Amino acid sequence: MDAAGWARTDDEARSVIAAGCQQRLVLPGEIIKVVEELPRARRRALVRETARDAEGGAEALSEIDFVRLCRRYQLPRPDLQERRRDASGRVRYLDAYWRRWRLHVEVDGAHHMQVRHWEADMRRQNDVWLDGDRLLRFSAHQIRHHPAEVATQLHRALTTAGWRPTTHRS
């Protein structure tokens, strides 16, 4: 909570909260409990929202940004860190999944550009397709800097798969 308050920017504060949860140094529920006990804490609402997103399964800041994007554009909330077995039997985790519409989303950070990560990502993507699901990939940069474009593609993929929004998108 202190580090989030001392951070220079909101993104830096969110990174601190996300990193603490991702590294299992603190549980999201513990952060939320502290937030409730500190009504005057700096960035209180931001810390609470970030911890709740982490509690829902988001592990990296890019995944938290993705959940926020879905909320902002009134898209259904996906399940996060979907556990799957690949063709070789290894357990893999995919960033976001809408089971009802069989749509996966992977949010790629810079390390996904390294050859060994890129090839592993392609194998996982092929496994998803071969199992009959759809998979969309977005970079963390796209999520942060082109959210409307990402939301439009998500909306198209979800409606193609049968999702019908209950309200109009903004």
C-alpha positions in Angstrom: 0.0 0.0 0.0 2.8 2.4 0.9 4.7 1.6 -2.3 1.6 2.3 -4.4 1.2 5.6 -2.6 4.8 6.6 -3.2 4.8 5.6 -6.9 5.3 8.4 -9.4 2.3 7.4 -11.6 -0.8 5.3 -11.4 0.7 2.7 -13.8 3.7 2.4 -11.5 1.4 1.9 -8.5 -0.6 -0.7 -10.4 2.6 -2.5 -11.3 3.7 -2.6 -7.7 0.4 -4.3 -6.7 0.4 -6.6 -9.7 4.0 -7.7 -9.0 3.4 -8.4 -5.4 0.5 -10.6 -6.2 2.2 -12.3 -9.2 5.2 -13.1 -7.1 3.0 -14.4 -4.3 4.4 -12.0 -1.8 0.9 -10.9 -0.8 -2.6 -12.1 -1.6 -5.1 -9.8 -3.2 -7.5 -10.2 -0.3 -4.8 -9.0 2.1 -4.3 -5.9 0.1 -8.1 -5.2 0.0 -8.2 -5.7 3.8 -5.4 -3.1 4.3 -7.2 -0.7 1.9 -10.3 -0.9 3.9 -8.4 -0.1 7.1 -6.7 3.0 5.5 -9.5 5.3 4.4 -7.1 8.2 3.6 -4.5 6.2 1.7 -3.3 7.7 -1.5 -4.6 5.9 -4.6 -7.0 3.9 -2.4 -9.5 3.2 -5.2 -6.9 2.3 -7.7 -5.2 -0.1 -5.3 -8.5 -1.7 -4.5 -9.5 -2.1 -8.1 -6.1 -3.6 -9.0 -6.2 -6.0 -6.1 -9.7 -7.1 -7.1 -8.5 -7.7 -10.7 -5.6 -9.8 -9.4 -8.1 -11.6 -7.1 -10.0 -12.5 -10.3 -6.9 -14.2 -11.8 -5.0 -11.4 -13.6 -1.4 -11.8 -12.8 0.5 -9.3 -15.0 -0.2 -5.6 -15.4 -1.0 -6.2 -19.0 -3.7 -8.7 -17.9 -5.1 -6.2 -15.5 -5.2 -3.6 -18.3 -7.1 -6.2 -20.4 -9.7 -6.7 -17.7 -10.1 -3.0 -17.4 -10.5 -2.7 -21.2 -13.3 -5.4 -21.1 -15.0 -3.5 -18.3 -14.7 -0.1 -20.1 -16.1 -1.4 -23.3 -18.8 -3.5 -21.7 -17.5 -6.8 -22.9 -18.2 -9.9 -20.8 -15.6 -10.6 -18.2 -13.4 -13.6 -19.3 -12.0 -16.3 -17.0 -8.3 -15.6 -16.4 -5.3 -17.9 -16.4 -7.3 -20.7 -18.1 -5.7 -24.0 -17.4 -5.3 -26.4 -20.4 -3.3 -29.5 -21.3 -1.4 -29.2 -24.5 -0.9 -32.0 -27.0 2.1 -33.3 -25.1 0.1 -33.4 -21.8 1.8 -30.3 -20.2 -0.3 -27.9 -18.3 -0.4 -24.5 -19.9 -2.2 -21.3 -18.8 -3.9 -19.0 -21.3 -4.4 -15.4 -20.3 -8.2 -15.0 -20.9 -11.0 -17.3 -22.0 -14.7 -17.0 -22.7 -15.7 -20.6 -22.4 -19.2 -20.1 -23.6 -18.0 -18.6 -26.9 -14.8 -20.7 -27.0 -12.6 -17.6 -27.4 -9.1 -17.2 -25.9 -7.0 -14.1 -25.7 -3.3 -13.9 -25.2 -1.7 -10.7 -24.1 1.9 -10.6 -25.2 4.6 -8.7 -23.5 8.0 -7.9 -25.1 9.5 -11.3 -24.1 7.1 -13.0 -26.5 9.2 -11.6 -29.3 12.2 -13.8 -28.3 12.4 -16.8 -30.7 11.9 -19.5 -28.1 8.9 -17.8 -26.6 7.5 -17.0 -30.1 7.7 -20.6 -31.2 6.2 -21.9 -28.0 3.4 -19.4 -28.4 2.7 -20.6 -31.9 2.6 -24.2 -30.7 0.1 -23.3 -28.0 -2.0 -21.3 -30.5 -2.1 -24.2 -32.9 -3.2 -26.5 -30.1 -6.1 -24.1 -29.3 -7.2 -23.9 -32.9 -6.9 -27.7 -33.4 -9.2 -28.2 -30.3 -11.8 -26.0 -32.1 -11.4 -22.7 -30.2 -10.5 -19.3 -31.5 -7.5 -17.4 -30.2 -6.8 -13.7 -30.6 -3.4 -12.2 -29.7 -2.7 -8.6 -28.6 0.4 -6.9 -27.5 0.5 -5.2 -24.1 1.1 -2.0 -26.1 -2.1 -2.5 -28.1 -4.1 -3.0 -24.9 -2.7 0.2 -23.4 -2.5 2.5 -26.4 -5.2 1.2 -28.8 -7.9 -0.1 -26.6 -10.8 0.9 -29.0 -9.2 -1.2 -31.8 -8.8 -4.2 -29.4 -12.3 -3.8 -28.1 -13.7 -3.7 -31.7 -11.9 -6.9 -32.6 -13.1 -8.6 -29.3 -16.6 -7.5 -30.0 -16.5 -8.9 -33.5 -15.1 -12.2 -32.3 -17.6 -12.6 -29.5 -20.6 -11.6 -31.6 -19.4 -14.0 -34.4 -19.3 -16.7 -31.7 -22.9 -15.9 -30.5 -22.6 -13.3 -27.8 -25.3 -10.7 -27.8 -24.6 -7.5 -25.8 -27.3 -6.4 -23.4 -26.6 -2.7 -23.8 -25.1 -0.6 -26.6 -21.3 -0.1 -26.5 -20.0 3.4 -26.0 
